[in-house]
Amino acid sequence: MPTHKAVVTASVGLHARPAAVFVRAVTDTGLPVTIAKAGISGVDARSLLQVMAADFHHGCEVELGVNETALNGPASHQEAREALKDLAGLLESQGAP
């Protein structure tokens, strides 16, 4: 399963606007992305409710992933890795002025 780690930098964590921006970006990838942190299993990153309920706070490290069964061929694996890297970059830039 392609994965990528990131740190949530939005001062409010993934709540309200930062969560909506992130979920919209995940949905735009067309991939079934999960987001997890220590102590919780991955939740569907396409679901605003699940993302907000998981309480991804400012400064917490998260792991983004895409299930292998959703991918077809090596190009899809590369695309998934690139998408996860872009999503991680979004999470890490939301706290920047």
N, C-alpha and C positions, 0 to 999 in steps of 0.2 A: 504494500500500500504506500503510494507516495505521501510523504508527510513534510511539514515545514513548521518550525517553531517561531514564535514571535512574542513580543511583550506588548501588552495593551498600554498605550500612552495617553489616551484621552483622560482628562482629569476626572471625569465622571464614570470612567470605565465604559463598558458596552451597554449603556442605557440610553433610551430615547434617541436623539439624533445620531450619535456615533454608531449605535446598533443598527439603525435604519440604513445608514450609508453602507455599512459593512454587509448587511443582508442583501441589499440591492446589488452590490458588487458580486457577491457569491452567486446570486440568482442569474446574473448576466453571464457567468462562466458556463452555465448549463451543466455543471458537474454537481454530484451529490456530496458536497463538502461537509465534513464534521469539524466541530471545534471542541476541544477538551482542555481541562486543566487538572492539576494534581487534585485527587480526591473525587473527581467526577468522570464518568465515562462520556464519550463524545455525544454531543447533541447536534441535531440537524442545523447547520449554519444558514440554511435557507428560510428558517422559521424565526421571525422576529420574537415571538413569544418565548420559544425555547432558549434563544440567545440571551434575552433579558432575564429570564428566570434563573439561568445558570450563574448569574452574578459574577461576570468577568470584570473584576475591579481594576482600577488604575495600578499599573505595575505588575500585574500577574502575568506569568508565562503561560502561553497557550500552545497547543499543538493542533495544527490544521491537517486534515487528511482526506483522501479520496479512496473509497473502497475499490479494490482490484477488479471486482466483478463488473464495475461500471465502465471499465476501460477496455478498448479494443486495439490491440497492437502497440508497437513501440512508439509510434507517433503520438498516440493518445497519452501514453505515460509521460512523454516529454511535455506535452501540452498541459497535463495535470500538474507537473512539477512547476512549470512556469506560472500557471494560474495561482498555485499556492504561494509562490514567491511574491507575486503581485499583491495578493490578499494580505500576506504578512506585512508587506511594505505599507499598505493602507492602514493596518492596525497600528503600526509603529510611527506613522506620520500624523495621525489624528490629534496628537497632543502638541504638535509643532505650531508655533504662531504663524 
